[in-house]
Amino acid sequence: MALRLRRMFITALALPGLLSLVGGAARAAADCAQVGFLGVRGSGEDPLDAQVKMGTPVHKTYTVLKTLLDEADPPVTMTPHEVDYPAVGVPELFDQIIDSVSFTPPSVQSGITSLRAALDHTCEEKLVLVGYSQGAWVIKQAMLAPDFQAAYGSKIKAVVLFGDPSFDRDDPFAAKNYSNMVEGLMSLMYDKAADLAGVRDALLIKSRLPGWLPYGQSYCHGGDPVCGRAQANRIQACIDVLLNGSNDGNAFCSRTHEDYHAGTADGAAYDLAHLLIPRPFDPEPNPGPRPDINVTKVTETSGDPICAGDSPTVRATVHNSGQAPTGVFPYRWEVDDDIAETSTHTAIPTGGSTLVDFVLPDISQGTHIVKFAADHNREIKESVESNNTATVKLVVKSCGPTGPRPDMAVTSMSILPGEPLCAGNSPTVRAMIKNRGTVETGFFGIRWVDDAGTVFDGGHFSIPAGTADSHDHIWHDITAGVHSVSFTADFDDGIPEVNENNNSRTFTFTVADCGGS
């Protein structure tokens, strides 16, 4: 149990992201820039001096923003700040978590303390905080302290987080708000640890940025298991391989963690530039009524299954929930985090609504996330700035005839030997899967269902043609009596197969009341 918990914690925290920044010296008022930038790198990144120890995505945001501010007329000056703290490696951090009374281990607490010390030594009137992965966690953890707003709130003008492990899809500052999105890896592990005494309280759970923040963006890509994803099977696969003691768990979960250094970092920098040029945070006297461009939903219009090669239409519904007309505003469509179309829309009157359609020509097989963003450049001053985006998930299947296919046949189920099958124990149930097809399966979803109706969705690595593999499930603290459990490979029919009728099997067994303590 201890080894399994260690794997679970280490994998969750090894996903790049524990912070580190080095404290900057105070500057004389005459030398003080207009904006101060405090960035927090991830644990998997080197503390390179060339990146001001920010790490790749945070430093990319800084460099793009610095260029935009330098090119402004007049220029806006900005200075980077470093924050120094231990930033211990993942194994040591894991030990600190286990030994700590709360979830804030000494290294993280030291980072929070140093971040506050760096804030104390800033002279700029406007501060921007940017963090990646566990760096995002530390920034948010620091901001949620009861005295943080009183101490620093007047100077902090914007916070940007990438891949936050405590990401909450309902956070008003969430840049991606999937209504069908599962929570991040740490939140799911919190649920999985419900029956592990002394562990659940030590796990990080989801949280939101404080509401007093003038501007915030928490970016979570649909394919990132650290903060959440639109497809549950991949993130569940991380947990599944961990709970079953697979050595592949760390590598699998780590390589699927997004780095956000490409278009997302650029986009975040552009949004920050629009806020900082020339004075977006200066209060306006009597601003009067404002519009509210509220993107209420994005849907696929046909409602029919989408096949590879189709050209489906997605539709955004936009409502002006404010007290003034919107004026002409820009909008853009994104497909799988790439900008697909940018255009403008005519003004929407107060209380009015509009529909915006977008066609995806010759769509490819797989899962695609389509996002609509209204007024993405923040050109319109609104009463609410956090409801301008919505997304939809499109699952595209191969509907026509294909060549060779796999065949995931569940051939047998059994209880692994090792401990008596007694009430109170935690037996391991094993399902054997044989690929009877002629090509490898690719990664596929799995589902366990016990006789109490409890459902566990996970995933399994690709099985080559003609070979077999096993998938294990631990039934914790089982009760005496007759029990049954079913296992289904490719439960969501994501993989076209030769035979779709041999993917499930049910296993029945008896658990004895062995007595004793």
RAFENDA-V9454 format. One record per residue. N is the residue number from 1. PHI is phi in degrees with one decimal (none if undefined). PSI is psi in degrees with one decimal (999 if undefined). BURIAL is 1 if it has 16 or more other C-alpha atoms within 10 Angstrom, else 0. Layout:
# RAFENDA-V9454
N,PHI,PSI,BURIAL / N,PHI,PSI,BURIAL
This chain:
# RAFENDA-V9454
1,none,-44.3,0 / 2,-62.6,-41.3,0 / 3,-64.9,-40.4,0 / 4,-65.7,-40.5,0 / 5,-64.1,-39.5,1 / 6,-61.2,-44.9,1 / 7,-60.1,-40.9,1 / 8,-63.5,-46.1,1 / 9,-67.6,-45.8,1 / 10,-63.5,-42.0,1 / 11,-65.5,-43.2,1 / 12,-61.7,-39.7,1 / 13,-89.2,-17.3,1 / 14,-74.6,-22.4,1 / 15,-53.2,127.3,1 / 16,-45.8,125.5,1 / 17,164.9,10.7,1 / 18,-83.9,137.1,1 / 19,-82.2,170.1,1 / 20,-176.0,128.4,1 / 21,-151.4,156.1,1 / 22,-108.0,134.1,1 / 23,-66.1,135.5,1 / 24,-91.3,152.2,1 / 25,-80.4,150.2,0 / 26,-68.3,146.8,1 / 27,-114.1,151.3,0 / 28,-64.1,148.5,0 / 29,-56.9,-34.3,0 / 30,-66.8,-26.8,0 / 31,-97.6,4.0,0 / 32,-76.2,134.0,1 / 33,-77.6,171.6,1 / 34,-78.4,-32.1,1 / 35,-127.3,137.5,1 / 36,-109.9,136.3,1 / 37,-117.3,117.9,1 / 38,-114.1,115.6,1 / 39,-117.0,145.8,1 / 40,-126.8,117.4,1 / 41,-79.6,172.1,1 / 42,-94.0,159.4,1 / 43,-66.9,-24.7,1 / 44,-84.9,3.7,1 / 45,-107.3,146.7,1 / 46,-75.8,141.8,0 / 47,-79.7,70.3,1 / 48,-75.5,132.7,0 / 49,-63.0,-33.9,0 / 50,-63.5,-23.0,0 / 51,-102.8,14.7,1 / 52,53.4,32.7,1 / 53,57.6,28.1,1 / 54,-90.7,-21.4,1 / 55,85.5,166.8,1 / 56,-64.9,-56.2,1 / 57,-66.3,-37.8,1 / 58,-69.1,-42.9,1 / 59,-67.0,-34.8,1 / 60,-61.5,-43.1,1 / 61,-59.9,-43.4,1 / 62,-63.1,-48.0,1 / 63,-66.1,-40.5,0 / 64,-65.7,-44.4,1 / 65,-62.8,-41.5,1 / 66,-61.0,-42.1,1 / 67,-62.7,-44.5,0 / 68,-63.9,-40.6,1 / 69,-70.1,-37.3,1 / 70,-64.6,-32.3,0 / 71,-87.7,-3.2,0 / 72,-68.1,159.8,0 / 73,-125.1,103.0,0 / 74,-77.8,161.6,0 / 75,-61.7,151.1,0 / 76,-110.7,122.4,1 / 77,-83.3,144.2,0 / 78,-144.0,139.9,1 / 79,-123.2,133.6,1 / 80,-81.9,147.9,1 / 81,-123.0,144.4,1 / 82,-108.1,152.4,1 / 83,-129.9,120.5,1 / 84,-96.0,133.4,1 / 85,-165.4,169.4,1 / 86,-62.0,-41.6,1 / 87,49.0,57.2,1 / 88,-63.3,160.1,1 / 89,-68.4,168.2,0 / 90,-62.0,-45.4,1 / 91,-58.2,-43.8,1 / 92,-67.7,-38.6,0 / 93,-62.5,-40.2,1 / 94,-59.5,-44.7,1 / 95,-61.1,-38.5,0 / 96,-64.4,-38.5,1 / 97,-63.7,-45.5,1 / 98,-63.3,-37.6,1 / 99,-83.4,-13.5,0 / 100,-82.2,150.7,0 / 101,-70.6,-38.8,0 / 102,-114.8,-177.7,0 / 103,-77.8,-9.5,1 / 104,-87.3,96.7,1 / 105,-72.8,165.1,1 / 106,-55.2,-40.5,1 / 107,-63.5,-44.2,1 / 108,-67.3,-42.3,1 / 109,-62.2,-37.9,1 / 110,-62.9,-39.1,1 / 111,-63.4,-41.9,1 / 112,-63.2,-44.0,1 / 113,-61.1,-43.5,1 / 114,-69.5,-34.9,1 / 115,-61.8,-43.6,1 / 116,-65.4,-37.9,1 / 117,-63.4,-40.6,0 / 118,-64.6,-40.2,1 / 119,-61.7,-37.5,1 / 120,-63.2,-26.0,0 / 121,-100.5,6.2,0 / 122,-82.6,146.8,1 / 123,-113.1,-9.6,1 / 124,-68.8,151.3,1 / 125,-82.4,-20.2,0 / 126,-126.9,128.4,1 / 127,-121.1,140.6,1 / 128,-121.5,129.6,1 / 129,-113.6,128.8,1 / 130,-133.8,130.5,1 / 131,-140.3,151.0,1 / 132,-117.8,132.8,1 / 133,55.3,-118.5,1 / 134,-68.1,-20.5,1 / 135,-64.3,-37.6,1 / 136,-63.8,-40.5,1 / 137,-60.1,-44.2,1 / 138,-66.1,-42.5,1 / 139,-59.9,-47.3,1 / 140,-65.0,-42.0,1 / 141,-59.5,-41.1,1 / 142,-65.3,-40.7,1 / 143,-70.3,-22.8,1 / 144,-83.4,-1.7,0 / 145,-64.0,142.1,0 / 146,-58.5,-31.0,0 / 147,-97.2,3.0,0 / 148,-67.1,-44.3,0 / 149,-61.8,-44.9,1 / 150,-63.0,-34.3,0 / 151,-80.1,-38.1,0 / 152,-132.7,-7.7,0 / 153,-58.9,-33.1,0 / 154,-69.3,-21.6,0 / 155,-100.7,-25.3,1 / 156,-79.1,114.4,1 / 157,-103.4,-19.4,1 / 158,-160.8,145.9,1 / 159,-133.7,132.2,1 / 160,-125.1,127.9,1 / 161,-120.9,138.3,1 / 162,-118.1,125.9,1 / 163,59.4,44.8,1 / 164,-69.5,122.4,1 / 165,-65.7,-17.1,1 / 166,-101.6,23.3,1 / 167,-55.0,134.5,1 / 168,-117.6,117.8,1 / 169,-62.6,-20.9,1 / 170,-93.7,3.8,0 / 171,-63.7,127.1,1 / 172,-57.2,-22.2,1 / 173,-92.4,4.8,1 / 174,-68.9,121.7,1 / 175,-71.4,-26.0,1 / 176,-126.0,118.7,1 / 177,-122.7,79.8,1 / 178,-79.5,120.1,1 / 179,-66.9,-23.4,0 / 180,-105.8,19.2,0 / 181,-91.2,133.2,1 / 182,-73.9,162.0,1 / 183,-77.0,175.4,1 / 184,-71.0,174.8,1 / 185,-58.2,-43.9,1 / 186,-66.6,-38.4,1 / 187,-65.2,-40.5,1 / 188,-66.8,-38.5,1 / 189,-64.2,-34.1,1 / 190,-58.0,-44.9,1 / 191,-66.0,-40.7,0 / 192,-66.1,-27.0,0 / 193,-90.5,12.5,1 / 194,-57.8,-31.3,0 / 195,-100.6,10.8,0 / 196,-104.4,103.8,0 / 197,-57.8,133.8,0 / 198,79.1,-1.2,0 / 199,-106.3,-40.5,0 / 200,-57.8,-41.8,1 / 201,-67.0,-18.3,0 / 202,-87.5,-7.6,1 / 203,-87.5,141.5,1 / 204,-68.5,135.2,1 / 205,-122.2,169.5,1 / 206,-65.2,151.6,1 / 207,-152.9,169.1,1 / 208,-119.5,154.2,1 / 209,-65.5,148.2,1 / 210,-65.2,145.9,1 / 211,-69.3,-17.6,0 / 212,-75.8,-10.2,0 / 213,-65.9,128.3,1 / 214,-63.9,-38.1,0 / 215,-149.8,133.9,1 / 216,-150.4,147.7,1 / 217,-140.2,123.9,1 / 218,-114.5,107.9,1 / 219,-91.0,126.6,1 / 220,-134.4,109.8,1 / 221,-70.4,148.5,1 / 222,-60.0,-24.9,1 / 223,-99.0,15.8,1 / 224,-102.9,111.8,1 / 225,-73.2,-12.1,1 / 226,-72.1,-43.2,1 / 227,-105.1,-17.7,1 / 228,143.5,164.7,1 / 229,-154.0,158.8,1 / 230,-74.9,-24.7,1 / 231,-107.3,117.8,1 / 232,-69.6,-25.9,1 / 233,-66.3,-34.2,1 / 234,-70.9,-45.3,1 / 235,-68.6,-35.6,1 / 236,-65.5,-30.4,1 / 237,-63.9,-37.0,1 / 238,-58.3,-48.0,1 / 239,-66.2,-39.6,1 / 240,-62.9,-46.8,1 / 241,-67.3,-28.6,1 / 242,-72.3,-49.3,1 / 243,-64.6,-25.2,1 / 244,-96.7,10.3,1 / 245,74.2,25.1,1 / 246,-77.3,135.0,0 / 247,-71.1,-14.2,0 / 248,-79.8,-11.3,0 / 249,-59.6,-47.0,1 / 250,-63.0,-46.8,1 / 251,-65.7,-42.3,0 / 252,-63.8,-49.9,1 / 253,-68.9,-36.0,1 / 254,-67.5,-41.8,1 / 255,-74.1,-13.6,0 / 256,-94.3,-2.1,1 / 257,-74.8,125.1,1 / 258,-70.4,150.4,1 / 259,-103.2,-16.0,1 / 260,62.0,14.3,1 / 261,-85.3,-9.3,1 / 262,-89.7,-118.1,0 / 263,-63.0,-31.3,0 / 264,-65.7,-44.8,1 / 265,-62.9,-40.6,1 / 266,-61.9,-47.5,1 / 267,-61.5,-39.9,1 / 268,-62.1,-40.3,1 / 269,-64.8,-41.7,1 / 270,-63.4,-41.3,1 / 271,-63.6,-41.2,1 / 272,-63.8,-39.0,1 / 273,-62.0,-40.5,1 / 274,-63.4,-30.5,1 / 275,-76.1,-34.1,1 / 276,-94.4,-8.4,1 / 277,-118.8,119.4,1 / 278,-90.4,-34.9,0 / 279,-157.3,62.0,0 / 280,-67.8,-18.7,0 / 281,-97.9,-2.5,0 / 282,-70.8,129.9,0 / 283,-64.0,140.6,0 / 284,-93.9,133.2,0 / 285,-71.2,125.4,0 / 286,47.0,65.0,0 / 287,-62.1,-22.7,0 / 288,77.2,-176.1,0 / 289,-66.1,146.5,0 / 290,-130.8,156.7,1 / 291,-78.2,170.9,1 / 292,-142.9,102.8,1 / 293,-82.1,98.8,1 / 294,-105.1,109.0,1 / 295,-84.7,104.1,1 / 296,-81.4,-31.6,0 / 297,-168.2,160.5,1 / 298,-129.1,129.8,1 / 299,-134.2,158.6,1 / 300,-89.8,129.9,1 / 301,-76.5,-30.5,0 / 302,-77.3,-35.2,0 / 303,76.6,-2.1,0 / 304,-92.0,162.4,0 / 305,-57.1,142.2,0 / 306,-101.9,127.2,1 / 307,-108.5,151.3,1 / 308,-56.1,133.6,1 / 309,95.5,-14.2,1 / 310,-69.6,168.4,1 / 311,-126.4,75.1,0 / 312,-69.4,154.6,1 / 313,-109.3,128.9,0 / 314,-108.1,149.4,1 / 315,-131.8,128.4,1 / 316,-99.8,134.3,1 / 317,-103.2,123.0,1 / 318,-122.7,130.3,1 / 319,-124.9,136.3,1 / 320,-87.2,98.4,1 / 321,-90.0,5.9,1 / 322,-90.7,-162.2,1 / 323,-114.8,15.1,1 / 324,-151.9,156.4,1 / 325,-60.9,154.0,1 / 326,-77.8,-29.8,1 / 327,75.2,170.9,0 / 328,-66.0,133.0,0 / 329,-134.7,150.9,1 / 330,-81.6,158.5,1 / 331,-150.1,164.5,1 / 332,-149.8,153.6,1 / 333,-107.3,138.9,1 / 334,-123.3,139.8,1 / 335,-123.7,116.5,1 / 336,53.3,44.6,0 / 337,73.0,4.7,1 / 338,-104.2,138.9,0 / 339,-70.7,122.1,0 / 340,-103.4,-31.7,0 / 341,-158.4,138.5,0 / 342,-129.3,134.3,0 / 343,-156.1,-171.8,0 / 344,-126.8,158.5,0 / 345,-126.0,146.8,0 / 346,-67.1,164.6,0 / 347,-63.2,143.3,0 / 348,-106.1,125.1,1 / 349,-68.1,164.5,1 / 350,-56.6,126.1,1 / 351,80.7,-3.0,0 / 352,-85.2,166.1,0 / 353,-133.9,162.6,1 / 354,-150.6,161.6,0 / 355,-119.1,136.8,0 / 356,-124.3,120.4,0 / 357,-102.3,152.7,0 / 358,-146.4,130.5,1 / 359,-102.0,132.3,0 / 360,-102.7,98.9,0 / 361,-73.0,138.0,0 / 362,49.5,57.4,0 / 363,-68.9,146.0,1 / 364,-92.0,160.3,1 / 365,-66.3,145.5,1 / 366,127.0,-169.2,0 / 367,-103.0,130.5,1 / 368,-126.4,138.4,1 / 369,-106.6,120.9,1 / 370,-111.2,128.7,1 / 371,-122.0,138.2,1 / 372,-112.2,129.7,1 / 373,-126.1,117.8,1 / 374,-94.1,140.5,1 / 375,50.6,48.7,1 / 376,-65.7,-20.9,1 / 377,-91.6,2.6,1 / 378,59.5,41.5,1 / 379,-77.8,-27.9,0 / 380,-98.7,126.7,1 / 381,-80.9,117.7,0 / 382,-114.8,161.5,1 / 383,-72.6,-28.6,1 / 384,-133.1,127.2,0 / 385,-105.9,-0.2,1 / 386,-105.0,10.3,1 / 387,-124.3,32.9,1 / 388,-94.4,2.8,1 / 389,-131.4,154.7,1 / 390,-155.4,158.0,1 / 391,-134.5,163.0,1 / 392,-141.5,144.3,1 / 393,-100.5,128.1,1 / 394,-111.4,123.5,1 / 395,-102.6,114.1,1 / 396,-108.3,123.2,1 / 397,-108.9,163.2,1 / 398,-88.3,106.7,1 / 399,-95.0,-21.1,0 / 400,-90.2,-179.9,0 / 401,-61.5,142.7,0 / 402,-130.1,175.7,0 / 403,-83.9,-142.1,0 / 404,-57.6,145.7,0 / 405,-133.4,159.2,1 / 406,-81.0,174.7,1 / 407,-149.6,102.9,1 / 408,-89.4,93.7,1 / 409,-96.9,125.7,1 / 410,-85.3,106.8,1 / 411,-91.3,-29.1,0 / 412,-162.4,162.3,1 / 413,-140.0,147.5,1 / 414,-158.0,166.9,0 / 415,-96.9,128.1,1 / 416,-71.4,138.9,0 / 417,-69.9,162.2,0 / 418,146.9,-38.1,0 / 419,-145.1,153.2,0 / 420,-58.6,146.4,0 / 421,-83.6,75.8,1 / 422,-119.9,153.9,1 / 423,-57.2,138.8,1 / 424,93.3,-18.3,1 / 425,-83.1,176.1,1 / 426,-126.5,80.3,1 / 427,-69.3,154.3,1 / 428,-104.7,123.2,1 / 429,-97.2,131.8,1 / 430,-116.6,131.0,1 / 431,-110.4,133.5,1 / 432,-98.3,132.8,1 / 433,-120.8,123.7,1 / 434,-111.7,125.7,1 / 435,-85.3,98.4,1 / 436,-86.5,2.3,1 / 437,-84.2,-168.7,1 / 438,-110.0,-0.9,0 / 439,-135.5,160.3,1 / 440,-67.1,157.2,1 / 441,-77.3,-31.9,1 / 442,76.5,167.2,0 / 443,-61.8,134.4,1 / 444,-139.7,156.9,1 / 445,-81.0,151.8,1 / 446,-131.4,159.1,1 / 447,-142.9,129.3,1 / 448,-106.8,138.5,1 / 449,-134.7,123.3,1 / 450,-93.2,178.3,1 / 451,-74.3,-5.8,0 / 452,-92.3,0.2,0 / 453,86.5,5.9,0 / 454,-71.2,129.2,0 / 455,-109.9,131.4,0 / 456,-123.1,114.1,0 / 457,-99.2,131.7,1 / 458,-142.1,-153.7,1 / 459,-151.6,165.7,1 / 460,-139.8,143.4,1 / 461,-69.0,162.9,1 / 462,-60.6,139.2,0 / 463,-110.9,122.9,1 / 464,-62.8,158.1,1 / 465,-59.8,135.8,1 / 466,79.1,4.0,0 / 467,-116.5,165.1,0 / 468,-119.3,156.0,1 / 469,-148.5,166.0,0 / 470,-118.9,155.3,0 / 471,-133.7,127.9,1 / 472,-107.2,151.4,1 / 473,-139.7,128.8,1 / 474,-94.6,125.2,0 / 475,-99.7,103.5,0 / 476,-77.2,138.1,0 / 477,48.6,57.1,0 / 478,-72.5,149.9,1 / 479,-95.4,163.2,1 / 480,-70.8,151.5,1 / 481,123.4,-173.4,0 / 482,-88.3,128.5,0 / 483,-127.0,154.4,0 / 484,-135.6,149.4,0 / 485,-142.9,139.7,1 / 486,-114.8,150.5,1 / 487,-130.9,135.6,1 / 488,-130.8,126.6,1 / 489,-91.3,139.2,1 / 490,56.2,50.5,1 / 491,-63.8,-26.2,1 / 492,-95.2,10.6,0 / 493,54.7,37.4,0 / 494,-77.6,-17.2,1 / 495,-115.2,117.6,1 / 496,-64.9,130.8,1 / 497,-124.9,164.9,1 / 498,-65.4,-44.7,0 / 499,-129.3,117.2,0 / 500,-93.7,6.3,0 / 501,-110.8,9.9,0 / 502,-123.7,28.3,0 / 503,-92.3,-4.9,1 / 504,-127.1,153.2,1 / 505,-155.5,148.0,1 / 506,-118.5,139.0,1 / 507,-123.6,129.8,1 / 508,-115.3,138.1,0 / 509,-152.0,164.4,0 / 510,-114.5,133.8,0 / 511,-108.7,125.8,1 / 512,-86.3,153.5,1 / 513,-93.4,95.5,0 / 514,-81.8,-6.1,0 / 515,74.0,-173.4,0 / 516,80.6,-176.0,0 / 517,-110.4,999,0
